[in-house]
Amino acid sequence: MASSTTACWCSHCGMGLATPPPRSSSSFLCAFCHRLTRIEPQPGVRGSAMTMTTLARATASPPPPLPLSVVKREFPASYPKVRGKKRALLVGVSYTGTPHELRGTVNDVKEMRRILVDKFGYPSGCILELTEMERDLSKVPTRENLLRAMRWLVDGCASGDSLVFHFAGHGVQHVDLKDDEVDGYNEALCPVDFRRSGNILDDEINETLVRPVGRGVKLHAIVDTCHSGTILDLPYLCRMSRTGYWQWENQYPGGGGKGKSPNGGLVISISGCRDDQKSADTSGFPESASIGAMMDSFIQAVDAEPGTTYGRLLSAMRARIRDGHGSRRLPGKLGSYVRRMTASSGVQEPQLCSSEIFDIYRKPFLL
């Protein structure tokens, strides 16, 4: 009797595919490289024997999988061609024309670009932006485009690379069905088409952005959304102790987070609030005069103290948000109003998570 599944292998990266025996030509998506392999029944052979009509053929043993750095993925022609040691993906979702509309997320992207180029030496040509202002449909922050852009960010990363992922938009929580969340909820980002295509859960963000980060590679995620504290599912969360000092807390004390760590690299996230907190958008101000509260606090902290440590950065951001009651105009060319954050449990608190423990009072904040 033929088995219910058939062993074959991705024709692009060599990873195994468990597929039902095809009765006709079928295409299967590889969970590793996200490319399709077409499989056809082999004429004259019963059961599960088959051939692949792409570059590889199903044989008795799989072809050796290609290293992650060798797997070639196809990206839109409009994506940055320059692949320097520093590159960034900046995403601002406004949800224009919907009840969920946010003001100023595009300005958040502009400010993040300025910080990266002027303060941290990122080449402008190595920065990819996704906003609803883009005429290029491949750069509109839909679910499909956002996941593709995440893969672009980490694709082919090598030792010495420094990567930045920035997201400004809505975030939500979903009940955790895998029993791997301390609070029983998954966090998720909302792309512009979330009502039609769904949200992007932290499990998927971790798989796409975190796990491919190899040895010697550094990835920072700057995320300004509701429920964003542990949005990358990193093992360690930095909390303020009762004695007034920051200390690391293991989010997977039972060892459940082993499969969610990077492939030897370092991943750090700075987010706008705890998992149980929300953010809100001020109303009554034009789009061109708004900026996120988390983004405001981050900019002010970086501008005020170049070469600051992670500990001082986090403390400065929290102090600025605590003291920033009400809407106010920022100095400088932007002259923007701050998009306030309204917490569901007290004043919102920017969060620091990491794939490994380090001394936040000594380690310089460098992107």
Disulfide bonds with the S-S distance in Angstrom:
none
